[in-house]
Amino acid sequence: MTEYEVPARATPSRSVWPVLLSLLLIAALAGTGYAGWRLWQQRVATEETVAAQDTLLRRLSRQLGDASAEIQQLRQRQSDVAEAARRNTDTLAALASRADDADATLARVNTTIQGGRNRAQLVAVEQLLLIANERARLAHDAKGAADALSLAQDRLGALAEPQLFAIRESLAAERGALQALPGVDLEASGLSLSALIRRAPQFPQRSRTPAQSSVVDSGPSRDLKPASDSAWSRGWASFREVLGAVFILRRNDKPVDRLLPPEQEALVGQLLLMKLETARAALLAHQTGVMRATIEDVDAFLDDYYRSDDPAVLGARAELDRLHSLDLDPPLPELGRSLGLLRAYLDATPR
């Protein structure tokens, strides 16, 4: 058998150390490059952060500048407001001073005219009494005169002056006398006449439907026989029988109605309307005599030309009779006593 020799362990040669040194150098260079890269990245990040902070600082600087300007404007406005407040305070003080002066002046004026205030009120009462007398004497307006006296009473009562008691008593008596007058409702009476005027064209006239109240008195007897049998007697009896069949004699116990031609019926209606219009005008003008005379004329006109038994005509005549009894212008009481007493009081009172 062949024997092999075991090779001896090889010893490291000197050529390994340069390799190791190269590796170590490469590793050192790699570490140095990585560290430089990291430093570069940190520098870039730092520059970006510094740039952002610089931008932010510039923005904050602008905002601070704007805020400073606004603060300056606010300070100026506050100064203006303070100045305005000061001026307003001075103005209010001046106004307060003027108000005090005005109050003092008004107090002096009030003290000066206190004695003449009652006189001014009494002069106004005198004017009311004059108005009452004018309404009573000239216009015959009892209601207007009573209203004026009522106002005068209220003003005298507001004065609360004991020396005016006699005047107030006279005013009360005069007002009571006016209120005691019979009241006439002119509006209702005028409307009543207006209704009659509207119904008047329907009133029946005598010429349209004349009265036919009559009774039969006698008529030729159909049983009459001739006294003799002669031809003349028989002819006369036949003639009388024919006349009895055609004509009938009647007796009328009432007066014969007045008949008008058809062309005059419209004229009669127009005349009636004119008379009623005249009565209404007199009523509204407070002319009692004219109204009564016109109503009497209308009543006679109805009696002459219209049917007196018709219900419409009878109702119209009843309404006319009621209006005929009205007194449109009653005598008014004398209202001068209170005015005389007031004028005497004014003459006796110093101004």
C-alpha positions in Angstrom: 0.0 0.0 0.0 1.2 3.4 -0.9 1.7 5.7 1.8 0.5 9.4 1.5 2.1 12.2 3.2 0.0 14.6 5.2 0.5 18.2 4.0 1.6 20.6 6.6 -0.8 23.7 7.5 -0.1 26.6 5.3 1.0 29.8 7.1 -0.5 33.1 6.1 1.5 34.9 3.6 2.3 38.5 3.6 0.0 39.2 0.7 -3.2 39.1 2.9 -2.5 42.3 4.9 -2.8 44.7 2.0 -6.2 43.3 1.3 -7.3 43.7 4.8 -6.0 47.2 4.8 -7.8 48.0 1.6 -11.1 46.7 3.1 -10.6 48.8 6.2 -9.9 51.8 4.1 -13.0 51.2 2.0 -15.0 50.8 5.2 -13.6 54.0 6.6 -14.3 55.8 3.4 -17.9 54.5 3.4 -18.5 55.6 6.9 -17.0 59.0 6.2 -19.3 59.3 3.1 -22.4 58.3 5.0 -21.5 60.8 7.8 -21.0 63.5 5.2 -24.3 62.7 3.5 -26.0 62.8 6.8 -24.4 66.1 7.6 -25.5 67.5 4.2 -29.0 66.4 4.8 -29.0 68.1 8.2 -27.6 71.2 6.6 -30.3 71.3 3.9 -33.0 70.7 6.5 -31.5 73.4 8.7 -31.4 75.9 5.7 -35.0 75.1 4.9 -36.0 75.6 8.5 -34.1 78.9 8.7 -35.7 80.0 5.4 -39.2 79.1 6.7 -38.4 80.9 10.0 -37.2 83.9 8.1 -40.4 84.0 6.0 -42.4 83.7 9.2 -40.4 86.4 10.8 -40.9 88.7 7.9 -44.7 87.9 7.9 -44.8 88.6 11.6 -43.0 91.8 11.1 -45.5 93.0 8.5 -48.4 92.0 10.8 -46.7 93.8 13.7 -46.4 96.8 11.5 -50.1 96.7 10.5 -51.0 96.1 14.1 -48.9 99.1 15.1 -50.7 101.2 12.5 -54.1 100.1 13.7 -53.1 100.7 17.2 -52.0 104.2 16.2 -55.3 104.8 14.4 -57.2 103.5 17.4 -55.3 105.8 19.6 -56.1 108.7 17.3 -59.8 107.7 17.3 -59.8 107.4 21.0 -58.3 110.8 21.2 -61.0 112.1 18.8 -63.7 110.4 20.9 -62.3 111.9 24.0 -62.2 115.3 22.5 -65.8 114.9 21.2 -66.9 113.7 24.6 -65.3 116.7 26.2 -67.0 119.0 23.7 -70.3 117.2 24.3 -69.8 117.6 28.1 -69.2 121.3 27.6 -72.3 121.5 25.3 -74.4 119.6 27.8 -73.2 121.9 30.6 -74.1 124.9 28.4 -77.5 123.5 27.7 -78.1 122.7 31.3 -77.2 126.3 32.1 -79.6 127.5 29.4 -82.3 125.2 30.7 -81.9 126.6 34.2 -82.1 130.1 32.7 -85.2 129.1 30.8 -86.8 127.7 33.9 -86.1 130.8 35.7 -87.5 132.9 32.9 -90.6 130.7 32.7 -91.0 131.0 36.5 -90.9 134.7 36.2 -93.3 134.7 33.2 -95.6 132.4 35.1 -95.6 134.6 38.1 -96.2 137.6 35.8 -99.2 136.1 33.9 -100.7 134.1 36.7 -103.1 136.9 37.3 -104.1 137.2 33.7 -104.6 133.5 33.0 -108.0 133.5 34.5 -108.9 136.6 32.5 -107.9 134.9 29.3 -110.1 131.9 30.1 -113.0 134.3 30.8 -112.5 136.1 27.5 -112.7 132.7 25.8 -116.0 132.0 27.7 -117.3 135.4 26.6 -116.6 134.3 23.0 -118.6 131.1 23.5 -121.5 133.1 25.0 -121.5 135.4 21.9 -121.5 132.3 19.7 -124.5 130.9 21.6 -126.4 134.1 21.2 -125.6 134.3 17.5 -126.8 130.7 16.9 -130.0 131.3 18.8 -130.9 134.7 17.3 -129.6 134.5 13.7 -129.6 130.8 12.9 -132.4 129.7 15.2 -130.1 126.7 16.1 -131.1 125.6 19.6 -128.8 122.7 19.6 -125.7 124.7 18.5 -126.5 127.3 21.2 -126.8 124.7 23.8 -123.5 123.1 22.9 -121.8 126.5 23.1 -123.3 127.1 26.6 -122.1 123.6 27.6 -118.5 124.4 26.7 -118.7 127.7 28.5 -120.0 125.9 31.6 -117.1 123.4 31.5 -114.5 126.2 31.2 -116.0 128.2 34.1 -116.1 125.0 36.2 -112.3 124.4 35.5 -111.5 127.8 36.9 -113.0 126.9 40.3 -113.7 130.6 41.1 -116.4 131.2 43.8 -117.2 134.6 42.4 -118.3 133.1 39.1 -121.2 131.1 40.8 -123.9 133.6 39.6 -122.7 133.4 36.0 -122.6 129.6 36.1 -126.1 129.5 37.6 -127.4 131.8 34.8 -125.7 129.5 32.2 -127.4 126.4 33.7 -130.8 128.1 33.6 -130.3 129.2 29.9 -129.1 125.8 28.9 -132.1 124.1 30.6 -134.5 126.4 28.8 -132.9 125.5 25.4 -133.1 121.8 26.2 -136.8 122.1 27.2 -137.7 123.2 23.7 -139.8 120.7 21.7 -137.5 118.8 19.5 -138.3 118.4 15.8 -136.6 115.7 13.8 -136.2 117.6 10.5 -134.3 114.7 8.9 -137.1 112.2 9.6 -139.8 114.7 8.4 -137.8 115.5 5.3 -137.5 111.8 4.5 -141.2 111.4 5.0 -141.9 114.1 2.5 -139.4 112.5 0.1 -141.3 109.2 0.4 -144.6 111.0 -0.4 -143.0 112.5 -3.5 -141.8 109.1 -4.7 -145.3 107.6 -4.1 -147.3 110.5 -5.6 -147.2 109.3 -9.2 -149.1 106.2 -8.2 -152.0 108.0 -6.5 -155.2 107.4 -8.4 -156.8 110.4 -10.0 -160.6 110.9 -10.3 -160.3 110.9 -14.1 -158.9 107.4 -14.2 -161.4 105.5 -12.0 -164.6 107.6 -11.5 -166.9 106.5 -8.7 -169.8 104.3 -9.8 -171.8 104.1 -6.6 -175.5 104.4 -7.7 -178.7 102.5 -7.1 -181.4 101.7 -9.6 -184.4 104.0 -9.2 -186.9 102.8 -11.8 -187.0 101.5 -15.3 -189.7 100.9 -17.9 -191.9 98.1 -17.0 -191.9 95.2 -19.5 -195.3 94.2 -18.2 -197.1 97.4 -19.3 -200.0 96.5 -21.6 -201.7 99.0 -23.9 -204.9 100.6 -22.7 -206.6 99.6 -25.8 -206.1 97.2 -28.6 -205.6 99.9 -31.2 -202.6 99.7 -33.5 -201.2 102.9 -32.2 -201.3 101.7 -28.6 -199.7 98.4 -29.4 -196.9 100.3 -31.3 -196.2 102.6 -28.4 -196.0 99.7 -26.0 -193.5 98.0 -28.2 -191.4 101.1 -28.5 -191.3 101.6 -24.7 -190.3 98.0 -24.3 -187.4 98.4 -26.7 -186.3 101.6 -24.8 -186.5 99.8 -21.5 -184.2 97.1 -22.7 -181.6 99.6 -24.0 -181.7 102.5 -21.4 -181.9 102.2 -17.6 -182.5 105.2 -15.4 -180.4 105.3 -12.2 -180.1 107.7 -9.2 -176.7 108.6 -7.8 -176.6 109.8 -4.1 -173.0 111.1 -4.2 -171.6 114.2 -6.0 -170.4 113.5 -9.5 -166.6 113.3 -9.7 -164.7 115.9 -11.7 -163.3 114.3 -14.8 -160.2 115.5 -16.6 -159.1 115.0 -20.1 -156.3 112.3 -20.4 -153.8 114.9 -21.6 -154.2 116.9 -18.3 -153.6 113.9 -16.0 -149.8 114.3 -16.3 -150.1 118.0 -15.6 -152.1 117.3 -12.4 -149.3 114.8 -11.3 -146.6 117.4 -11.9 -148.5 120.1 -10.0 -148.8 117.7 -7.0 -145.0 117.0 -7.1 -144.2 120.7 -7.2 -146.4 121.4 -4.2 -144.8 118.6 -2.2 -141.3 119.8 -3.2 -142.2 123.3 -2.0 -143.4 121.8 1.3 -140.1 119.9 1.7 -138.0 123.0 0.9 -140.0 125.0 3.5 -139.5 122.3 6.1 -135.7 122.2 5.6 -135.6 126.1 5.7 -137.4 126.1 9.1 -140.3 128.1 7.5 -143.3 126.9 9.5 -145.8 129.3 7.9 -144.8 128.5 4.3 -144.8 124.8 5.1 -148.3 124.8 6.7 -149.8 126.9 3.8 -148.3 124.5 1.2 -149.5 121.4 3.1 -153.0 122.9 3.2 -152.8 123.6 -0.6 -151.7 120.0 -1.2 -154.5 118.7 0.9 -157.1 120.7 -1.1 -155.5 119.6 -4.3 -155.8 115.9 -3.3 -159.4 116.5 -2.4 -160.2 118.0 -5.8 -158.3 115.8 -8.2 -157.6 112.5 -6.5 -159.8 109.7 -5.1 -160.4 110.5 -1.4 -161.3 106.8 -0.6 -158.0 105.3 -1.8 -155.8 104.0 1.0 -152.6 105.6 -0.5 -154.3 109.0 -0.7 -155.7 108.6 2.9 -152.2 107.7 4.2 -150.6 110.7 2.4 -153.2 113.1 3.9 -152.6 111.6 7.4 -148.9 112.2 7.1 -149.5 115.7 5.8 -151.7 116.4 8.8 -148.9 115.3 11.1 -146.3 117.5 9.4 -148.8 120.4 9.5 -148.8 120.3 13.3 -145.0 120.7 13.5 -143.5 124.0 14.8 -140.2 124.3 12.9 -139.2 127.7 14.4 -140.2 127.8 18.1 -139.4 131.0 20.0 -136.0 130.6 21.7 -135.4 131.8 25.3 -133.3 134.9 26.0 -129.6 134.1 26.4 -128.2 137.5 27.3 -128.2 137.5 31.1 -125.1 135.3 31.6 -123.2 137.3 29.0 -124.1 140.6 30.8 -123.0 139.1 34.2 -119.7 137.9 32.7 -119.0 141.3 31.1 -119.8 143.1 34.4 -117.3 140.8 36.2 -114.6 141.4 33.6 -115.1 145.2 33.9 -114.8 145.0 37.7 -111.7 142.8 37.6 -108.4 144.7 37.2 -106.2 143.5 34.3 
